[in-house]
């Protein structure tokens, strides 16, 4: 494995020996390249102090070390070249300050890792160790002499006899914003995971590593625990940035929040743990630092709304009612105490998928202190409330304050009466809302939706306090225009209890206003009745349920099997031989399923081998029908079939004279009265000779008769042979 991951021997460049205080933060990464020979990308994202850092400390190549977690054994090292450097931007570029400038530098290399060489169940980790941190950091001791160690754990690449695919989380570029003393500050420190793994965030003390100012690029060392930075007195993980609201991180989103109490440059670290199916599979650390400055006092904008006809401003516990004929627009004011401040206003409908309103104008610049703008909110036709439900409009006013905009939010609840859109109707083919059902017995009916305005419609169904699919109800949602219908089908399950009532609401929605449909619903109540069940019956077309058959008879055994059920249940008809396989015996019978009644034919042409050397054999066949109701019942009829040999009959007396003269009288020698075959003695052949012993006729097939035409008169003799006997006789032909 080392041959694959160690792409270069560790090289220490003279440029790296320069003592520098430049590291602002960063993190390691390892990501997979699907369907690529170079299947992984490994590297480092570092933030570099562009103002206070020594330019000579900007490495062209970084060396990342990989260790096995179980025993901290070195697996290999990777030299990653610098592939990108760019300036970190601000959320508001106009808010930049001269004392804060940061580069984001990325080092990366693609390489080939064989998954089967990374199989240790405890996984692996990567480190990059470098000195030194930014010398102006406020909350740690001796910051200019403190090293920086970035750490990343990753799982085995081969697990449970298969490749284990995983990439470390990916993070957007950090904004270079600063915070103001005693002002709330927020910024996003969260990432995303390509594998859909869960990420959990927590604040930790940043790692220091083993590098120092005397050896800033020390080779990476494996360790179960790495040295950490030393906080100044009064600082801990609980108040890395102290103040009225110390630094916190949202464990789910990675959003950082702080209200700092003092100016300074504060370093912090966030640990990001990666979970898959509830199991931790990886972790990494992200270092950064936040500058807190003394800013001019800024006040947020203020939104004000005075409803028509009132002398007081709106409070958020009010509901504004707009009736038919009322104006569609109303005014809202926004004021800001700062001069030459750009204020923008935006809004959304919180409980509607579409807004259906507009704001005019949406932005203005204050000319004087506490300048006020009046803007209009105009409601579209589809801004309508149904069933007395108000729509909540959330307005947000935001200014251009530094370092981050200040804002105000105003929520207005509006109930606006419908003006012109007629409600649709929903109905069913049932005689009423209540329907009695029986477990195991199907019920089917149609549901109809109709709109008088010929609008688009959507029809659906929903069970009250239960899932229709889980209960076996079949009703698919559909859409259409003006008039639609859909079939409802249900076979109440056997565990449905007598006396229970299930309610299904069938809803049709007028979709004229997408995102704000006009709904109408109709309930159907299913009352579960007791499940009476009459047993099914099975019979055959035979006069008696017993058949005796001589093998070799002209026709086989044939009859019909009939099953019936007085209920409307599904019934199944099957057959089975007692102690034998019907198919192996050559019997033909197909099991069938149906409702009320089913019929299936039975046929059999027994062969001699079935006698097994005996004179006769008996076969018992059970024909069974069973209903599929919840209280399943069955019926059986048995047919006894006896097969036997045909027996031996004597040869008949053959005529000794024939006159083949074409007069239709005694023209032929008749063989049709030859004895029938049986299992032990059967026809073999017939031969006729003239008086000199010459063969004049021969047949292996049992003939009907022999009518000689082109043959001279005289005396002939014949031989009829069976397997166990023969018959010889003479014959005179007169012409």
C-alpha positions as CSV (number, residue, x, y, z in Angstrom):
1,X,0.0,0.0,0.0
2,X,2.8,2.4,0.8
3,X,4.0,2.1,-2.8
4,X,0.6,3.6,-3.8
5,X,0.1,6.4,-1.3
6,X,3.7,7.6,-1.0
7,X,4.0,9.4,-4.2
8,X,7.1,11.3,-3.1
9,X,9.6,11.0,-0.3
10,X,9.2,13.7,2.3
11,X,11.1,16.8,1.1
12,X,11.8,19.8,3.3
13,X,12.3,22.9,1.3
14,X,14.4,25.8,2.6
15,X,11.4,28.1,2.0
16,X,9.4,26.1,4.6
17,X,12.1,26.7,7.3
18,X,11.2,30.3,7.5
19,X,9.5,31.2,10.8
20,X,6.1,32.7,9.9
21,X,2.9,33.5,11.7
22,X,0.4,33.0,8.9
23,X,-2.1,30.1,9.5
24,X,-5.8,31.3,9.9
25,X,-7.4,27.9,9.6
26,X,-8.6,25.1,7.3
27,X,-9.3,21.4,7.0
28,X,-8.2,18.2,5.3
29,X,-10.3,16.3,2.8
30,X,-10.5,12.9,1.1
31,X,-13.1,12.4,-1.7
32,X,-13.9,9.6,-4.1
33,X,-13.7,9.9,-7.8
34,X,-16.3,7.4,-9.1
35,X,-15.4,5.4,-12.2
36,X,-11.9,6.8,-12.4
37,X,-8.6,4.8,-12.1
38,X,-7.3,7.5,-9.8
39,X,-10.1,6.8,-7.5
40,X,-9.4,9.3,-4.6
41,X,-8.7,13.0,-4.2
42,X,-6.7,13.9,-1.1
43,X,-5.7,17.3,0.1
44,X,-5.9,20.4,2.3
45,X,-7.8,23.7,2.3
46,X,-5.8,26.3,4.2
47,X,-6.7,29.9,5.1
48,X,-3.6,32.2,5.0
49,X,-3.2,35.6,6.6
50,X,-2.6,37.8,3.6
51,X,-1.6,40.9,5.7
52,X,0.4,39.6,8.6
53,X,1.8,36.3,7.2
54,X,5.2,36.0,5.7
55,X,4.8,35.4,1.9
56,X,7.7,33.0,2.1
57,X,5.7,30.8,4.3
58,X,3.2,30.0,1.6
59,X,4.0,26.4,0.8
60,X,4.0,25.2,-2.8
61,X,3.6,21.6,-1.7
62,X,2.2,20.2,1.6
63,X,2.9,16.7,2.9
64,X,0.0,14.8,4.4
65,X,0.5,11.7,6.5
66,X,-1.8,8.7,6.8
67,X,-1.8,6.4,9.9
68,X,-3.7,3.3,11.0
69,X,-6.0,4.3,13.9
70,X,-5.7,1.0,15.8
71,X,-1.9,1.3,16.5
72,X,-0.9,4.7,15.0
73,X,1.3,2.9,12.4
74,X,2.4,5.1,9.5
75,X,0.7,3.9,6.3
76,X,2.3,6.4,3.9
77,X,2.5,10.1,3.0
78,X,1.3,12.2,0.1
79,X,2.8,15.4,-1.3
80,X,0.0,17.6,-2.6
81,X,0.8,20.6,-4.8
82,X,-0.9,24.0,-4.5
83,X,-3.7,24.1,-7.2
84,X,-5.5,27.3,-6.3
85,X,-5.2,30.5,-4.3
86,X,-8.0,33.1,-4.0
87,X,-9.0,35.9,-1.7
88,X,-11.8,35.2,0.8
89,X,-14.8,37.4,0.1
90,X,-17.3,39.2,2.4
91,X,-21.0,38.6,2.6
92,X,-21.2,42.3,1.8
93,X,-18.2,43.4,-0.2
94,X,-18.7,47.0,0.8
95,X,-18.0,46.1,4.4
96,X,-14.3,45.2,4.0
97,X,-11.8,46.6,6.4
98,X,-8.1,47.2,5.8
99,X,-6.9,45.1,8.7
100,X,-8.5,41.9,7.5
101,X,-7.5,40.0,4.3
102,X,-7.3,36.3,3.9
103,X,-6.4,33.8,1.2
104,X,-8.0,30.4,0.7
105,X,-5.3,28.0,-0.6
106,X,-6.1,24.5,-1.9
107,X,-3.6,21.7,-2.1
108,X,-4.7,18.5,-3.8
109,X,-3.6,15.3,-5.6
110,X,-5.5,12.5,-7.2
111,X,-4.2,9.0,-6.6
112,X,-5.0,5.3,-6.8
113,X,-5.9,3.5,-3.5
114,X,-6.6,-0.2,-3.5
115,X,-9.6,-0.7,-1.2
116,X,-8.4,-4.2,-0.2
117,X,-5.3,-2.6,1.3
118,X,-7.4,-0.4,3.7
119,X,-9.4,-3.1,5.6
120,X,-8.7,-2.4,9.3
121,X,-12.1,-2.1,11.1
122,X,-11.0,0.8,13.2
123,X,-10.2,2.9,10.2
124,X,-7.4,5.4,9.4
125,X,-6.5,9.1,9.9
126,X,-4.7,11.9,8.1
127,X,-2.8,14.7,9.6
128,X,-1.0,17.9,8.5
129,X,1.2,19.6,11.1
130,X,2.6,23.1,10.5
131,X,3.8,26.1,12.5
132,X,2.9,28.8,13.1
133,X,-0.5,30.4,13.7
134,X,-1.4,34.0,13.3
135,X,0.6,36.0,15.9
136,X,-2.2,38.4,16.7
137,X,-4.7,35.8,18.1
138,X,-6.3,37.0,21.3
139,X,-7.6,34.0,23.1
140,X,-4.5,31.6,23.3
141,X,-1.1,31.8,24.9
142,X,1.9,32.5,22.7
143,X,-0.1,32.5,19.4
144,X,2.9,33.2,17.2
145,X,4.7,30.1,18.5
146,X,1.7,27.8,18.3
147,X,1.5,25.1,15.7
148,X,-1.6,24.0,13.7
149,X,-2.6,20.4,13.2
150,X,-5.4,19.5,10.9
151,X,-7.0,16.0,11.5
152,X,-9.3,13.7,9.5
153,X,-10.5,10.2,10.2
154,X,-11.9,7.9,7.5
155,X,-13.3,4.4,7.6
156,X,-11.9,1.3,5.9
157,X,-12.3,1.3,2.2
158,X,-13.1,-2.4,2.1
159,X,-15.8,-3.7,4.5
160,X,-18.0,-6.8,4.7
161,X,-16.4,-8.3,1.6
162,X,-17.2,-5.2,-0.5
163,X,-15.8,-1.8,-1.3
164,X,-17.0,0.8,1.2
165,X,-17.6,4.0,-0.6
166,X,-17.2,7.2,1.3
167,X,-16.1,10.8,0.9
168,X,-15.4,13.3,3.6
169,X,-17.8,16.3,3.9
170,X,-17.5,19.2,1.5
171,X,-17.7,22.8,2.8
172,X,-18.3,26.0,0.9
173,X,-15.7,28.7,1.1
174,X,-15.7,30.6,4.4
175,X,-16.7,34.2,4.3
176,X,-14.1,36.7,5.5
177,X,-16.5,38.6,7.7
178,X,-15.8,40.2,11.0
179,X,-18.1,40.6,14.0
180,X,-19.0,43.7,15.9
181,X,-18.7,44.1,19.7
182,X,-22.0,43.5,21.5
183,X,-23.9,42.8,18.2
184,X,-25.2,39.3,17.2
185,X,-23.2,37.7,14.5
186,X,-24.0,34.5,12.5
187,X,-22.1,32.6,9.8
188,X,-22.4,29.2,8.2
189,X,-19.7,26.7,9.1
190,X,-21.7,23.6,7.9
191,X,-21.1,21.3,5.0
192,X,-22.7,18.6,2.9
193,X,-22.0,14.9,2.4
194,X,-22.0,13.3,-1.1
195,X,-23.0,9.9,0.5
196,X,-26.0,11.3,2.4
197,X,-24.3,10.7,5.7
198,X,-25.4,12.7,8.8
199,X,-23.0,15.4,10.1
200,X,-22.8,16.4,13.8
201,X,-20.9,19.6,14.8
202,X,-19.3,20.5,18.1
203,X,-16.8,23.1,19.4
204,X,-13.4,21.8,20.5
205,X,-10.0,23.2,21.5
206,X,-7.9,23.5,18.3
207,X,-5.0,21.0,17.9
208,X,-1.5,22.3,18.1
209,X,0.5,19.2,16.9
210,X,4.2,18.7,17.3
211,X,5.6,21.4,15.1
212,X,7.1,24.6,16.6
213,X,8.9,27.7,15.5
214,X,12.2,25.8,15.5
215,X,10.9,23.1,13.3
216,X,7.8,24.5,11.5
217,X,7.4,21.6,9.0
218,X,8.1,18.6,11.3
219,X,7.2,15.2,9.8
220,X,3.8,14.0,10.8
221,X,3.6,11.8,13.9
222,X,0.9,9.2,14.7
223,X,-0.7,9.7,18.1
224,X,-3.9,8.7,19.9
225,X,-4.1,12.2,21.4
226,X,-2.5,15.3,19.9
227,X,-1.4,18.4,21.9
228,X,-3.9,21.2,22.0
229,X,-3.6,25.0,22.2
230,X,-3.5,26.6,25.6
231,X,-6.2,29.1,26.3
232,X,-5.6,32.3,28.1
233,X,-7.0,32.6,31.6
234,X,-10.8,32.7,31.7
235,X,-11.2,31.0,28.2
236,X,-12.5,27.5,27.7
237,X,-14.6,25.6,25.1
238,X,-17.7,27.0,26.7
239,X,-16.6,30.6,26.0
240,X,-14.0,30.5,23.2
241,X,-15.3,34.0,22.2
242,X,-16.6,35.5,25.5
243,X,-19.4,37.9,25.7
244,X,-23.2,38.3,26.3
245,X,-23.7,35.2,24.1
246,X,-20.5,33.2,23.8
247,X,-19.7,31.3,20.6
248,X,-22.0,28.4,19.9
249,X,-22.5,25.9,17.0
250,X,-25.7,24.3,15.9
251,X,-25.0,20.6,16.2
252,X,-27.2,19.8,13.2
253,X,-26.5,22.6,10.7
254,X,-23.1,23.8,11.7
255,X,-24.3,27.4,12.0
256,X,-22.1,29.5,14.3
257,X,-23.6,32.3,16.5
258,X,-21.9,34.8,18.9
259,X,-22.4,38.1,20.5
260,X,-18.8,39.1,21.5
261,X,-18.1,41.3,24.5
262,X,-14.5,42.5,23.5
263,X,-12.5,43.3,20.4
264,X,-9.8,40.8,19.3
265,X,-8.9,38.0,17.0
266,X,-10.3,34.7,18.3
267,X,-9.3,31.2,17.1
268,X,-11.7,28.3,17.4
269,X,-12.2,24.8,16.0
270,X,-15.3,22.7,15.1
271,X,-15.2,18.9,15.1
272,X,-17.4,17.4,12.4
273,X,-18.5,13.8,13.0
274,X,-19.9,11.7,10.1
275,X,-22.6,9.1,10.8
276,X,-24.1,6.4,8.5
277,X,-27.0,4.3,9.7
278,X,-26.4,5.6,13.2
279,X,-22.7,4.5,13.3
280,X,-19.9,7.0,13.4
281,X,-17.6,6.4,10.4
282,X,-15.4,9.5,10.2
283,X,-14.5,12.8,11.8
284,X,-12.5,15.9,10.9
285,X,-11.5,19.3,12.5
286,X,-12.0,22.7,11.0
287,X,-10.0,25.6,12.3
288,X,-10.7,29.3,11.8
289,X,-10.4,32.6,13.5
290,X,-12.9,35.5,13.8
291,X,-12.0,39.1,14.1
292,X,-14.2,41.2,16.5
293,X,-14.0,45.0,16.0
294,X,-15.6,48.1,17.4
295,X,-18.3,49.1,14.9
296,X,-20.4,52.2,14.7
297,X,-23.8,51.6,16.4
298,X,-26.2,50.4,13.7
299,X,-30.0,50.2,14.1
300,X,-32.1,47.8,12.1
301,X,-35.0,48.9,9.9
302,X,-38.5,48.7,11.1
303,X,-41.7,47.4,9.4
304,X,-45.0,49.1,10.2
305,X,-48.5,48.3,9.0
306,X,-51.7,50.2,9.9
307,X,-54.8,48.4,8.7
308,X,-57.4,50.4,6.9
309,X,-59.8,52.1,9.2
310,X,-57.6,51.8,12.3
311,X,-55.5,54.3,14.2
312,X,-53.0,51.8,15.7
313,X,-50.3,49.7,14.1
314,X,-50.9,46.0,13.4
315,X,-49.9,43.5,16.0
316,X,-49.1,39.9,14.9
317,X,-52.1,38.4,16.8
318,X,-54.6,40.1,14.5
319,X,-56.3,38.6,11.4
320,X,-57.1,41.1,8.6
321,X,-60.3,40.3,6.7
322,X,-60.6,41.4,3.1
323,X,-64.1,41.1,1.7
324,X,-65.5,40.9,-1.8
325,X,-65.2,44.3,-3.4
326,X,-62.4,45.6,-1.1
327,X,-59.2,46.9,-2.8
328,X,-56.6,44.3,-3.7
329,X,-53.7,46.4,-2.5
330,X,-52.7,47.9,0.9
331,X,-49.8,49.9,2.2
332,X,-46.9,48.9,4.5
333,X,-44.2,51.2,5.8
334,X,-40.5,50.6,6.4
335,X,-38.3,53.1,8.2
336,X,-34.5,53.1,9.0
337,X,-32.6,55.5,11.3
338,X,-29.4,55.5,9.2
339,X,-28.9,58.0,6.4
340,X,-27.9,56.8,2.9
341,X,-28.8,53.2,3.9
342,X,-30.1,50.9,1.2
343,X,-33.2,49.0,2.5
344,X,-34.7,46.1,0.6
345,X,-38.0,44.4,1.4
346,X,-39.0,40.8,0.5
347,X,-41.9,38.6,1.4
348,X,-43.3,35.2,1.2
349,X,-46.5,33.3,2.0
350,X,-45.6,30.9,4.8
351,X,-48.5,28.5,4.6
352,X,-49.0,28.6,0.8
353,X,-46.7,26.9,-1.8
354,X,-47.0,30.1,-3.9
355,X,-47.1,33.7,-2.9
356,X,-49.8,35.2,-5.1
357,X,-48.9,38.7,-4.1
358,X,-46.4,41.4,-5.2
359,X,-44.4,44.1,-3.5
360,X,-43.9,47.6,-5.1
361,X,-41.3,49.0,-4.8
362,X,-39.0,46.5,-3.2
363,X,-35.9,48.7,-2.4
364,X,-35.1,52.3,-1.5
365,X,-32.3,54.4,-0.1
366,X,-32.8,56.6,3.0
367,X,-32.3,60.3,2.4
368,X,-32.6,61.5,6.0
369,X,-32.5,59.9,9.5
370,X,-35.6,57.7,10.1
371,X,-36.6,58.0,6.5
372,X,-39.8,56.1,5.7
373,X,-41.0,54.4,2.6
374,X,-44.5,53.4,1.9
375,X,-44.8,50.4,-0.4
376,X,-47.8,48.4,-1.6
377,X,-48.7,44.8,-1.3
378,X,-51.1,43.7,-4.0
379,X,-53.0,40.4,-3.8
380,X,-53.5,38.3,-7.0
381,X,-56.8,36.6,-7.8
382,X,-55.5,33.4,-6.3
383,X,-54.7,34.9,-2.9
384,X,-57.9,33.4,-1.4
385,X,-58.5,31.7,2.0
386,X,-60.8,28.7,2.2
387,X,-62.5,27.1,5.3
388,X,-61.8,30.3,7.3
389,X,-58.1,29.7,7.1
390,X,-55.9,32.8,7.0
391,X,-52.8,33.1,4.9
392,X,-49.6,34.3,6.7
393,X,-47.5,36.8,4.8
394,X,-44.0,37.2,6.2
395,X,-42.3,40.5,5.2
396,X,-38.5,40.9,5.8
397,X,-36.8,44.3,5.6
398,X,-33.0,44.2,5.4
399,X,-30.5,47.0,5.3
400,X,-26.8,47.2,4.2
401,X,-25.3,47.3,7.7
402,X,-21.8,45.9,8.2
403,X,-20.5,43.3,8.7
404,X,-23.9,41.6,8.1
405,X,-27.2,43.2,7.2
406,X,-29.7,44.0,10.0
407,X,-33.3,43.1,9.5
408,X,-36.8,43.2,10.8
409,X,-39.7,40.8,10.2
410,X,-43.4,41.4,10.2
411,X,-46.0,38.7,9.8
412,X,-49.5,39.6,8.6
413,X,-52.4,37.2,8.8
414,X,-54.9,37.8,6.0
415,X,-58.3,36.2,5.5
416,X,-59.6,37.0,2.0
417,X,-63.0,35.9,0.8
418,X,-63.4,34.0,-2.4
419,X,-64.6,36.1,-5.3
420,X,-65.7,34.2,-8.4
421,X,-64.4,30.7,-8.2
422,X,-67.2,28.2,-7.6
423,X,-66.4,25.2,-5.5
424,X,-66.3,21.7,-7.1
425,X,-68.4,18.8,-6.0
426,X,-67.5,15.3,-5.0
427,X,-69.9,12.3,-4.9
428,X,-69.9,8.5,-5.1
429,X,-72.0,5.8,-6.7
430,X,-73.0,4.6,-3.3
431,X,-76.6,5.3,-2.1
432,X,-75.3,7.1,1.0
433,X,-72.3,7.9,3.2
434,X,-72.6,4.7,5.2
435,X,-71.8,1.3,3.7
436,X,-71.8,-2.1,5.5
437,X,-68.9,-4.4,4.6
438,X,-67.9,-7.9,5.4
439,X,-64.4,-9.2,6.0
440,X,-63.1,-11.0,2.9
441,X,-65.9,-9.8,0.7
442,X,-64.9,-7.2,-2.0
443,X,-66.6,-3.8,-2.3
444,X,-66.3,-1.5,-5.3
445,X,-67.7,1.8,-6.2
446,X,-66.9,5.0,-8.2
447,X,-66.0,8.4,-6.9
448,X,-66.8,11.5,-9.0
449,X,-65.4,15.0,-9.1
450,X,-67.0,17.9,-11.0
451,X,-66.4,21.6,-11.3
452,X,-69.0,24.1,-12.6
453,X,-66.3,26.4,-13.9
454,X,-64.6,23.6,-15.9
455,X,-61.4,24.1,-14.0
456,X,-58.6,21.5,-13.6
457,X,-59.4,19.0,-10.8
458,X,-57.4,16.7,-8.6
459,X,-59.2,13.7,-6.9
460,X,-57.7,11.8,-3.9
461,X,-58.6,9.8,-0.9
462,X,-57.3,9.7,2.7
463,X,-58.1,7.4,5.6
464,X,-58.9,9.0,8.9
465,X,-56.2,7.9,11.4
466,X,-55.0,5.1,9.1
467,X,-53.1,4.6,5.8
468,X,-55.4,3.4,3.0
469,X,-52.6,1.3,1.4
470,X,-51.8,-0.4,4.6
471,X,-55.4,-1.4,5.0
472,X,-55.5,-2.8,1.4
473,X,-57.7,-0.1,-0.1
474,X,-57.1,0.6,-3.8
475,X,-57.8,4.2,-4.8
476,X,-55.3,6.0,-7.0
477,X,-55.2,9.8,-7.1
478,X,-56.1,11.2,-10.5
479,X,-56.4,14.6,-12.1
480,X,-58.4,16.0,-15.1
481,X,-60.5,18.8,-16.3
482,X,-64.2,19.6,-15.4
483,X,-65.3,16.1,-14.6
484,X,-63.2,13.1,-13.4
485,X,-63.9,9.7,-11.7
486,X,-61.9,6.9,-10.1
487,X,-62.8,3.4,-8.9
488,X,-62.4,2.4,-5.2
489,X,-61.8,-1.2,-4.5
490,X,-61.4,-2.9,-1.1
491,X,-61.4,-6.4,0.3
492,X,-61.8,-5.9,4.1
493,X,-59.0,-7.9,5.8
494,X,-59.8,-10.8,8.0
495,X,-58.6,-8.9,11.1
496,X,-61.3,-6.3,10.6
497,X,-63.4,-6.4,13.7
498,X,-67.2,-6.5,13.8
499,X,-68.6,-3.1,14.8
500,X,-65.5,-1.1,13.8
501,X,-66.1,1.9,11.5
502,X,-63.5,3.2,9.2
503,X,-63.8,6.7,7.6
504,X,-62.3,7.6,4.2
505,X,-62.4,11.3,3.0
506,X,-62.6,11.6,-0.7
507,X,-61.3,15.1,-1.7
508,X,-61.6,16.9,-5.0
509,X,-59.5,20.1,-5.4
510,X,-60.1,23.0,-7.8
511,X,-56.6,23.6,-9.3
512,X,-57.3,26.9,-10.9
513,X,-54.8,28.4,-8.4
514,X,-51.8,26.2,-8.3
515,X,-50.5,26.0,-4.8
516,X,-53.7,27.3,-3.3
517,X,-56.4,24.8,-4.4
518,X,-60.1,25.0,-3.4
519,X,-60.9,21.7,-1.7
520,X,-64.2,19.9,-1.1
521,X,-64.4,16.5,0.6
522,X,-67.0,13.8,1.2
523,X,-66.6,11.1,3.8
524,X,-67.6,7.5,3.4
525,X,-68.0,5.4,6.5
526,X,-67.3,1.7,6.3
527,X,-69.2,-0.3,9.0
528,X,-67.7,-3.8,9.6
529,X,-70.3,-6.5,9.8
530,X,-69.9,-10.1,11.0
531,X,-68.6,-12.4,8.4
532,X,-71.1,-15.3,7.8
533,X,-69.6,-18.0,5.7
534,X,-71.4,-21.0,4.0
535,X,-69.1,-23.8,3.1
536,X,-68.4,-24.6,-0.5
537,X,-69.2,-27.9,-2.2
538,X,-67.5,-30.1,-4.7
539,X,-68.9,-32.9,-6.9
540,X,-68.2,-34.7,-10.2
541,X,-70.3,-35.5,-13.3
542,X,-70.0,-39.2,-12.5
543,X,-73.3,-41.0,-11.5
544,X,-71.3,-42.7,-8.7
545,X,-67.8,-41.8,-7.4
546,X,-66.3,-45.1,-8.6
547,X,-64.9,-46.1,-12.0
548,X,-63.7,-49.4,-13.2
549,X,-61.7,-49.3,-16.4
550,X,-60.1,-52.1,-18.5
551,X,-56.8,-51.0,-20.0
552,X,-57.0,-51.0,-23.8
553,X,-60.6,-49.9,-24.0
554,X,-61.3,-47.6,-26.9
555,X,-61.7,-44.4,-24.7
556,X,-60.1,-43.3,-21.5
557,X,-61.6,-42.1,-18.3
558,X,-63.2,-38.6,-18.6
559,X,-65.5,-36.6,-16.3
560,X,-65.9,-33.0,-15.0
561,X,-65.2,-31.8,-11.4
562,X,-67.5,-28.9,-10.3
563,X,-67.0,-26.6,-7.2
564,X,-69.4,-24.0,-6.0
565,X,-69.9,-21.6,-3.1
566,X,-73.2,-20.0,-2.1
567,X,-71.4,-16.8,-1.0
568,X,-69.4,-14.5,-3.2
569,X,-66.1,-15.7,-1.9
570,X,-63.2,-16.8,-4.1
571,X,-62.9,-20.5,-4.2
572,X,-60.0,-22.8,-5.2
573,X,-60.4,-26.2,-6.7
574,X,-57.5,-28.7,-6.4
575,X,-56.9,-32.5,-6.6
576,X,-54.4,-34.9,-5.0
577,X,-53.8,-38.6,-5.4
578,X,-53.6,-40.7,-2.2
579,X,-50.1,-42.1,-2.1
580,X,-49.2,-41.3,-5.7
581,X,-48.5,-38.3,-7.9
582,X,-51.3,-37.7,-10.4
583,X,-49.1,-36.2,-13.0
584,X,-46.6,-39.1,-12.8
585,X,-49.5,-41.5,-13.3
586,X,-50.5,-39.6,-16.5
587,X,-53.7,-38.1,-15.1
588,X,-54.7,-34.7,-16.5
589,X,-56.4,-32.2,-14.2
590,X,-55.9,-28.4,-13.8
591,X,-56.6,-26.7,-10.5
592,X,-58.7,-23.5,-10.9
593,X,-59.7,-20.4,-9.0
594,X,-62.9,-18.4,-9.4
595,X,-65.9,-16.8,-7.7
596,X,-69.2,-18.7,-7.0
597,X,-68.4,-21.7,-9.2
598,X,-65.6,-23.3,-11.2
599,X,-65.4,-26.4,-13.4
600,X,-62.3,-28.4,-14.4
601,X,-62.2,-31.6,-16.6
602,X,-60.4,-34.8,-15.5
603,X,-59.1,-37.3,-18.0
604,X,-56.9,-40.4,-17.9
605,X,-55.7,-43.1,-20.3
606,X,-54.1,-45.7,-18.0
607,X,-51.2,-47.7,-19.3
608,X,-50.3,-51.3,-18.6
609,X,-47.2,-50.3,-16.6
610,X,-49.4,-49.0,-13.9
611,X,-50.6,-52.5,-13.1
612,X,-47.1,-53.3,-11.9
613,X,-47.6,-57.0,-12.9
614,X,-50.9,-57.3,-11.0
615,X,-54.3,-58.1,-12.4
616,X,-55.7,-54.8,-11.2
617,X,-54.8,-51.6,-9.3
618,X,-56.9,-49.1,-7.4
619,X,-56.3,-45.3,-7.2
620,X,-58.0,-42.9,-4.8
621,X,-58.3,-39.2,-6.0
622,X,-59.4,-36.4,-3.6
623,X,-60.9,-33.4,-5.2
624,X,-60.9,-30.5,-2.8
625,X,-62.5,-27.0,-2.9
626,X,-61.7,-24.3,-0.4
627,X,-63.0,-20.8,-0.1
628,X,-60.8,-17.8,0.6
629,X,-63.0,-16.1,3.1
630,X,-61.8,-15.0,6.5
631,X,-63.6,-18.1,8.0
632,X,-62.2,-20.5,5.5
633,X,-64.2,-23.7,4.8
634,X,-63.6,-26.6,2.5
635,X,-65.3,-29.7,0.9
636,X,-63.8,-32.9,-0.5
637,X,-65.1,-35.6,-2.8
638,X,-63.2,-38.8,-3.5
639,X,-63.3,-40.8,-6.7
640,X,-62.1,-44.4,-6.7
641,X,-60.6,-45.6,-10.0
642,X,-59.9,-49.3,-10.5
643,X,-57.9,-50.3,-13.6
644,X,-57.5,-53.9,-14.7
645,X,-56.3,-56.1,-17.6
646,X,-58.8,-56.7,-20.5
647,X,-58.7,-60.5,-20.1
648,X,-58.2,-63.1,-22.8
649,X,-60.8,-64.1,-25.4
650,X,-60.6,-67.1,-27.8
651,X,-59.9,-66.8,-31.5
652,X,-63.1,-66.8,-33.6
653,X,-63.9,-69.5,-36.2
654,X,-62.7,-68.1,-39.5
655,X,-64.3,-69.0,-42.9
656,X,-62.4,-71.5,-45.0
657,X,-63.7,-70.2,-48.4
658,X,-64.0,-66.8,-50.0
659,X,-65.1,-65.8,-53.5
660,X,-63.5,-62.5,-54.5
661,X,-65.6,-62.0,-57.7
662,X,-66.8,-58.5,-56.9
663,X,-70.4,-59.3,-56.2
664,X,-70.2,-58.0,-52.7
665,X,-70.7,-61.4,-51.1
666,X,-68.0,-63.2,-49.3
667,X,-65.4,-61.2,-51.2
668,X,-63.0,-60.7,-48.2
669,X,-61.3,-62.7,-45.5
670,X,-62.5,-60.8,-42.4
671,X,-60.1,-60.2,-39.4
672,X,-62.2,-57.7,-37.4
673,X,-63.3,-60.4,-35.0
674,X,-59.7,-61.0,-33.8
675,X,-59.5,-61.0,-30.0
676,X,-58.8,-57.7,-28.3
677,X,-55.4,-56.9,-26.8
678,X,-54.6,-57.0,-23.1
679,X,-51.5,-56.1,-21.1
680,X,-50.0,-59.5,-21.4
681,X,-51.2,-60.8,-24.8
682,X,-51.6,-58.5,-27.8
683,X,-51.7,-58.6,-31.6
684,X,-48.3,-59.0,-33.2
685,X,-48.9,-59.7,-37.0
686,X,-50.8,-61.7,-39.6
687,X,-49.3,-63.5,-42.6
688,X,-50.9,-65.3,-45.6
689,X,-49.0,-67.9,-47.8
690,X,-49.9,-69.8,-51.0
691,X,-49.7,-73.5,-51.1
692,X,-46.1,-73.4,-52.1
693,X,-45.2,-71.3,-49.0
694,X,-44.8,-68.0,-50.7
695,X,-46.0,-65.0,-48.7
696,X,-48.8,-63.1,-50.4
697,X,-49.9,-60.8,-47.6
698,X,-48.4,-59.5,-44.3
699,X,-49.4,-56.8,-41.8
700,X,-48.1,-55.7,-38.4
701,X,-51.2,-53.5,-38.0
702,X,-54.4,-55.2,-36.9
703,X,-56.3,-55.4,-40.3
704,X,-60.1,-55.2,-40.8
705,X,-60.1,-57.6,-43.7
706,X,-58.2,-59.0,-46.7
707,X,-59.9,-58.7,-50.2
708,X,-57.6,-60.3,-52.8
709,X,-58.2,-59.1,-56.4
710,X,-55.1,-59.9,-58.4
711,X,-54.6,-63.3,-57.1
712,X,-55.4,-66.7,-58.5
713,X,-57.8,-69.2,-57.0
714,X,-56.5,-72.1,-55.0
715,X,-55.6,-73.1,-51.5
716,X,-53.9,-70.7,-49.1
717,X,-53.1,-70.8,-45.4
718,X,-52.7,-68.0,-42.8
719,X,-51.0,-67.4,-39.4
720,X,-52.2,-64.9,-36.8
721,X,-49.7,-64.3,-34.1
722,X,-50.1,-62.7,-30.6
723,X,-47.4,-62.3,-28.1
724,X,-48.4,-65.4,-26.2
725,X,-50.4,-67.5,-28.8
726,X,-51.1,-67.9,-32.5
727,X,-53.8,-69.2,-34.8
728,X,-53.2,-71.1,-38.0
729,X,-55.8,-71.9,-40.6
730,X,-56.5,-72.8,-44.3
731,X,-58.4,-70.8,-46.9
732,X,-59.7,-71.7,-50.3
733,X,-60.2,-68.9,-52.9
734,X,-62.7,-69.6,-55.6
735,X,-62.8,-67.6,-58.8
